[in-house]
Amino acid sequence: MSNNGISIQTLGLNKTFGAIQAVRNLDLEVASGGRFGFLGPNGAGKTTTVRMLSGLMKPTSGTATVLGMDIVQKAGEIKSMTGLLPETPGLYSKLSAIEFLEFIGALNNLEGESLRRRIDSLLTMLGLESRQDDLLDTYSSGMKQKVLVASTILHEPRLVFLDEPTSRLDPSAGALVKDLIHVLAEETETTFFICTHQTSFAEDACDIVGIINDGVLVTVGSPEEIVASTKTKDLEDAYLKIVGGQIDRSKLLAWR
């Protein structure tokens, strides 16, 4: 089960839903220990790609390996060795943060003192230690998102899929998640595959970025390389130039 320094590799990966082709001929490599940002507008194919790579959905055609394992033949093994934080996850709101994380630990065959130390460390890191025994239905949406981030990395997966991980977080909590990604990637060689439409987060958190539009992977490179190739000032301008959506400011007030 060698992956030769590559955590994700796809070749001609496609997914169709009736007449809709959500992902088109995706060829992609993500290096082990890297922080890969998957940028694109809503409906571009980001979540569909993650669902295929994480073993939740079979591709229509093409092949892909995750941690050296085929995504169709080894879907169960992939699920056990990776972490997934979907865009709209669920929580058991009548559990406390500790109880929820103990439950997630049990699902991943973790128990005892090592599990409790891991939970204590994550809750402290995320600033939730003072509320750890409170029911989750008393938490704000940002606090719930922090607990979900903790649950995703609790079992120390080798690869983590994050789908819009900061969508419900305030700026300080978003910065904390970004720093957590950096630390884990550097100290544990965890690979991160991060779907987002927030260019600033991708620019700060990711070393490689891929931009997908209408199911097609348009470009891949470091944020600096993408900015340079598009002759723009930052990743946001590069993204808008690639996928569209730029405003002609000269015409903005033409009606006046």
Backbone torsions as a table, in degrees:
resi	resn	phi	psi	omega
1	MET	NA	47.4	179.5
2	SER	-82.2	139.2	177.6
3	ASN	-114.4	3.1	172.3
4	ASN	51.4	42.0	178.2
5	GLY	78.2	6.8	179.7
6	ILE	-117.6	121.2	179.2
7	SER	-85.2	-34.4	-178.9
8	ILE	-134.3	132.8	175.4
9	GLN	-142.2	125.6	177.8
10	THR	-123.8	151.4	178.5
11	LEU	-140.8	112.0	177.9
12	GLY	58.3	38.3	-175.9
13	LEU	-76.2	128.7	-178.8
14	ASN	-132.5	147.0	170.6
15	LYS	-142.4	124.7	178.3
16	THR	-120.9	147.3	173.5
17	PHE	-124.1	95.1	-173.8
18	GLY	63.9	-121.9	-179.6
19	ALA	-87.0	-3.2	-177.1
20	ILE	-95.2	123.7	176.6
21	GLN	-100.2	100.5	-173.2
22	ALA	-76.4	-36.9	178.0
23	VAL	-131.7	131.7	-172.2
24	ARG	-122.7	112.3	171.1
25	ASN	46.6	55.4	-176.5
26	LEU	-79.3	116.8	172.7
27	ASP	-112.8	118.6	-172.6
28	LEU	-153.8	142.9	170.7
29	GLU	-128.7	134.4	176.3
30	VAL	-122.2	122.3	-176.5
31	ALA	-72.2	147.3	176.3
32	SER	-63.3	137.6	-179.7
33	GLY	79.2	3.0	-178.7
34	GLY	-88.6	167.9	175.6
35	ARG	-119.1	98.2	-175.0
36	PHE	-99.5	125.1	177.5
37	GLY	-102.2	127.4	-179.7
38	PHE	-106.6	100.5	-175.7
39	LEU	-97.4	142.0	175.6
40	GLY	174.1	158.2	178.7
41	PRO	-70.7	168.8	175.7
42	ASN	-57.9	135.1	179.8
43	GLY	83.1	8.5	-176.8
44	ALA	-78.3	-19.6	-179.0
45	GLY	117.7	6.4	-177.1
46	LYS	-64.2	-54.1	-176.7
47	THR	-65.5	-38.9	177.3
48	THR	-60.1	-41.1	177.8
49	THR	-61.3	-47.0	180.0
50	VAL	-61.5	-41.3	-179.5
51	ARG	-63.4	-36.0	176.3
52	MET	-69.7	-47.0	-175.4
53	LEU	-67.8	-29.4	-178.6
54	SER	-88.6	3.2	176.0
55	GLY	85.8	10.5	-178.5
56	LEU	-90.0	-16.6	-175.5
57	MET	-146.3	135.8	178.5
58	LYS	-83.4	140.7	176.3
59	PRO	-71.8	158.4	174.6
60	THR	-75.4	-38.9	176.6
61	SER	-159.9	171.0	-176.9
62	GLY	88.7	176.7	-178.0
63	THR	-132.6	159.9	175.9
64	ALA	-159.2	146.9	172.9
65	THR	-124.0	143.8	175.7
66	VAL	-126.8	122.4	-174.8
67	LEU	53.7	37.1	178.2
68	GLY	80.1	4.8	-176.2
69	MET	-113.6	138.9	178.5
70	ASP	-65.6	132.7	-173.1
71	ILE	-69.4	-19.2	177.8
72	VAL	-92.9	-49.6	-175.7
73	GLN	-73.4	-28.6	-175.0
74	LYS	-121.2	35.5	-176.3
75	ALA	-59.2	-40.8	-179.3
76	GLY	-63.4	-44.3	178.8
77	GLU	-65.0	-38.7	179.0
78	ILE	-62.4	-43.1	179.7
79	LYS	-60.6	-36.9	-177.2
80	SER	-76.2	-22.4	-175.4
81	MET	-104.2	-0.1	-180.0
82	THR	-124.0	165.8	173.6
83	GLY	-118.9	145.0	-178.3
84	LEU	-136.0	123.5	171.2
85	LEU	-113.5	100.5	-178.9
86	PRO	-72.0	168.6	-177.4
87	GLU	-67.9	-34.5	-179.7
88	THR	-125.2	73.5	-177.6
89	PRO	-78.1	167.1	177.1
90	GLY	-111.1	151.8	176.8
91	LEU	-129.5	147.9	171.9
92	TYR	-86.6	95.3	-168.5
93	SER	-69.0	-15.3	179.4
94	LYS	-92.1	10.3	173.0
95	LEU	-106.1	154.3	170.2
96	SER	-78.5	169.8	178.9
97	ALA	-59.5	-43.6	179.9
98	ILE	-64.0	-45.0	-179.5
99	GLU	-62.1	-41.1	179.5
100	PHE	-64.1	-44.3	-179.4
101	LEU	-69.5	-33.5	174.2
102	GLU	-64.7	-38.4	176.9
103	PHE	-63.2	-46.0	178.3
104	ILE	-63.0	-39.7	177.1
105	GLY	-60.3	-43.0	179.4
106	ALA	-62.4	-37.2	177.5
107	LEU	-63.8	-25.0	179.8
108	ASN	-104.6	20.5	176.3
109	ASN	60.5	36.3	175.5
110	LEU	-108.6	143.9	-179.7
111	GLU	-161.6	173.4	171.7
112	GLY	75.3	-160.2	-173.2
113	GLU	-65.3	-34.7	-179.6
114	SER	-64.8	-37.9	177.6
115	LEU	-66.1	-44.4	-178.7
116	ARG	-63.9	-38.8	177.0
117	ARG	-63.5	-40.7	179.2
118	ARG	-64.0	-43.4	179.1
119	ILE	-63.5	-47.1	-179.6
120	ASP	-59.4	-41.6	-178.8
121	SER	-63.7	-45.2	-178.3
122	LEU	-67.8	-43.7	-179.4
123	LEU	-64.7	-37.2	177.0
124	THR	-67.5	-43.4	-179.9
125	MET	-60.3	-36.4	-177.5
126	LEU	-92.0	5.2	176.1
127	GLY	72.0	29.9	-176.6
128	LEU	-113.6	7.6	-173.1
129	GLU	-62.3	-31.6	-177.9
130	SER	-76.5	-13.7	-179.3
131	ARG	-116.5	14.0	-171.2
132	GLN	-64.3	-24.8	-178.4
133	ASP	-99.0	1.9	178.3
134	ASP	-83.3	149.1	177.9
135	LEU	-64.6	144.9	-177.3
136	LEU	-65.9	-23.5	179.6
137	ASP	-73.5	-5.1	173.4
138	THR	-95.6	-2.3	-177.8
139	TYR	-82.9	151.9	169.6
140	SER	-72.8	167.2	179.9
141	SER	-62.7	-36.2	178.3
142	GLY	-66.9	-39.2	177.8
143	MET	-66.2	-39.4	177.3
144	LYS	-62.1	-39.9	179.4
145	GLN	-63.4	-37.4	177.1
146	LYS	-61.6	-43.9	178.8
147	VAL	-62.1	-39.3	179.2
148	LEU	-66.6	-37.9	174.7
149	VAL	-60.9	-44.9	178.3
150	ALA	-59.8	-42.0	-178.7
151	SER	-66.4	-28.9	-178.3
152	THR	-72.5	-33.7	-176.9
153	ILE	-106.1	6.4	-175.1
154	LEU	-58.3	-41.2	-175.0
155	HIS	-90.4	14.3	177.0
156	GLU	53.5	58.0	179.7
157	PRO	-68.5	154.4	178.6
158	ARG	-77.8	-23.2	-178.6
159	LEU	-140.4	133.2	-178.5
160	VAL	-123.3	127.5	173.2
161	PHE	-99.3	123.6	178.1
162	LEU	-120.9	118.9	-179.5
163	ASP	-105.1	105.6	-177.0
164	GLU	52.4	59.9	-172.8
165	PRO	-68.1	-19.4	-177.7
166	THR	-111.4	15.7	-173.2
167	SER	-63.7	-26.9	-178.0
168	ARG	-115.6	18.8	-176.3
169	LEU	-106.7	146.7	172.5
170	ASP	-74.2	167.6	-175.1
171	PRO	-55.7	-39.3	-178.6
172	SER	-68.4	-40.1	178.0
173	ALA	-68.9	-36.6	176.1
174	GLY	-63.0	-39.6	177.2
175	ALA	-65.0	-35.9	178.0
176	LEU	-64.5	-42.7	178.0
177	VAL	-63.4	-41.0	178.0
178	LYS	-60.2	-45.6	179.4
179	ASP	-64.6	-37.6	178.5
180	LEU	-62.6	-41.2	177.6
181	ILE	-61.7	-44.9	179.2
182	HIS	-59.8	-47.5	-176.6
183	VAL	-63.8	-47.2	-177.9
184	LEU	-65.4	-40.2	179.7
185	ALA	-64.7	-38.9	-176.6
186	GLU	-80.0	-40.3	-172.9
187	GLU	-90.4	-25.4	-176.9
188	THR	-118.4	-2.6	-177.6
189	GLU	60.7	27.3	173.0
190	THR	-69.4	136.2	176.4
191	THR	-92.8	136.6	178.5
192	PHE	-117.9	131.2	174.3
193	PHE	-117.6	107.7	-167.7
194	ILE	-116.3	114.3	173.7
195	CYS	-86.8	130.9	179.9
196	THR	-159.5	157.6	167.6
197	HIS	-114.7	10.0	178.6
198	GLN	-94.3	102.0	-174.7
199	THR	-64.0	-35.3	-178.8
200	SER	-65.5	-39.4	178.2
201	PHE	-65.7	-44.7	179.6
202	ALA	-62.1	-40.1	-178.4
203	GLU	-65.3	-37.0	-178.3
204	ASP	-83.3	-36.2	-170.1
205	ALA	-94.4	-22.0	-168.8
206	CYS	-114.1	142.2	175.7
207	ASP	-90.2	-24.8	175.9
208	ILE	-131.0	140.3	-179.6
209	VAL	-128.0	136.6	170.7
210	GLY	-116.2	135.4	179.1
211	ILE	-109.3	123.1	-179.3
212	ILE	-114.5	139.8	179.3
213	ASN	-145.3	126.9	179.9
214	ASP	55.0	38.8	176.3
215	GLY	82.1	-1.7	-176.1
216	VAL	-111.9	130.0	174.2
217	LEU	-74.8	111.7	-171.6
218	VAL	-85.5	-42.7	-177.5
219	THR	-155.6	153.0	176.7
220	VAL	-138.4	137.2	176.6
221	GLY	170.1	177.8	173.8
222	SER	-68.1	156.2	176.2
223	PRO	-52.7	-40.1	-179.6
224	GLU	-64.1	-40.9	179.9
225	GLU	-65.8	-40.4	-179.3
226	ILE	-67.4	-41.8	177.5
227	VAL	-61.9	-44.3	-179.1
228	ALA	-65.3	-41.7	-176.7
229	SER	-68.8	-26.1	-179.7
230	THR	-96.9	-2.8	-179.8
231	LYS	55.4	47.0	178.9
232	THR	-118.0	175.6	-174.4
233	LYS	-90.6	-24.3	179.8
234	ASP	-158.0	178.1	-175.0
235	LEU	-67.5	-32.3	178.5
236	GLU	-62.1	-45.9	178.4
237	ASP	-65.8	-39.0	178.1
238	ALA	-62.6	-44.4	179.4
239	TYR	-59.5	-47.7	-179.1
240	LEU	-64.6	-35.2	178.3
241	LYS	-66.8	-35.7	-177.0
242	ILE	-78.5	-45.8	-174.3
243	VAL	-98.2	-7.9	-177.3
244	GLY	91.7	173.5	177.5
245	GLY	107.0	3.4	177.1
246	GLN	-71.8	145.1	-179.8
247	ILE	-97.4	132.0	173.1
248	ASP	-80.8	98.0	-174.9
249	ARG	-64.4	-25.9	-179.9
250	SER	-67.6	-22.6	-178.0
251	LYS	-103.8	-2.0	-172.4
252	LEU	-61.4	-38.9	-178.1
253	LEU	-113.6	27.9	-177.4
254	ALA	-64.0	-22.7	-178.4
255	TRP	-72.0	-17.2	-174.8
256	ARG	-73.5	NA	NA
